[in-house]
Amino acid sequence: MIKLGLTGYPLEHSLSPMLHEAALRAAGLQGSYSLYAVRPGDKKGLDSLVSRVRSGELSGLNVTIPHKQSIIPFLDHLTPPAQAIGAVNTIYLTDGKAVGDNTDTPGFLADVDRFAAVPASALILGTGGAARAVVYALWNRHCAVSVAARRLEQAQQLAERFPGIEAIALTPATLEGRTAGLVVNATPVGMFPHVEESPWPPDVTFPEGAAVYDLIYNPAETRLVHLARAAGLRAISGLGMLIEQAALAFELWTGHKGSQQVMLNAVTQSIP
Ligand code: NAP
């Protein structure tokens, strides 16, 4: 019996149980994927969950907001990407050790490679855990990365972590006239239920010829993706990355390649 799960807070709207349970069934594996809500600041709760992975009671865990960083002190080891990013989204057991990994980075790269290939320059909106996974992915591919944040100091901290990246304020004045081969939204602006919002200022022209990647996957077509397409740009939302990062985690936990088609079918009915 393979016991998997997700910790974070709140978790009610997570698509992960249906996605992973469908993949378990398709692989002919007996198991379950449960939600472990742990309130912000509940260190005992996080410690106890990691102990359950270490003891083998849980075969693996996903981690989401707000614990991608706060869970790190309870782990025995971090993979190089998780170490570099400073955020964990997947925990598995190896040689009795609870290992923290980050499958958002390879998940993003796999999907972006299909969509547009990594260009010479990119502009990332936001500086949270997902933004850092994206910055690390592009920075490793020698892409010139600019990060725009509503609090400039957050972008500057990211620039200290990844030398060479440019930190700018997320304002109409700084975005107007910028060039970039890829624009990535790594903020939650536009996510269900706030589907009329867009992180891109309404009066600012998109960088000419840019591909636009919105990490948000609910709704399937965000306002940003809609506006970018209307401006003649290629644009997609983050559903492909969701599936890629989940399939990578599934393989780390079970040793089986999760069927991406099965995972996709399991979640698409739930996304408007
Ligand atoms: P996070 O750690 O909370 O970071 C959110 C970032 O967005 C922060 O930099 C935050 O700035 C900024 N932000 C929030 N509201 C904003 C606003 N109104 N205007 C400008 N900036 C704003 O969240 P995360 O884990 O990085 O996730 C970000 C998004 O990516 C979410 O929508 C999540 O669902 C999505 N995501 C998708 C995938 C996928 O597989 N497709 C994977 C991971 C995440 P402050 O620091 O100033 O608050």
Boltz pocket constraint, residues with backbone or C-beta under 6 A from the ligand:
constraints:
  - pocket:
      binder: B
      contacts: [[A, 65], [A, 104], [A, 107], [A, 125], [A, 126], [A, 127], [A, 128], [A, 129], [A, 130], [A, 131], [A, 149], [A, 150], [A, 151], [A, 154], [A, 170], [A, 185], [A, 186], [A, 187], [A, 188], [A, 189], [A, 191], [A, 199], [A, 214], [A, 215], [A, 216], [A, 217], [A, 238], [A, 239], [A, 241], [A, 242], [A, 243], [A, 245]]
      max_distance: 6.0
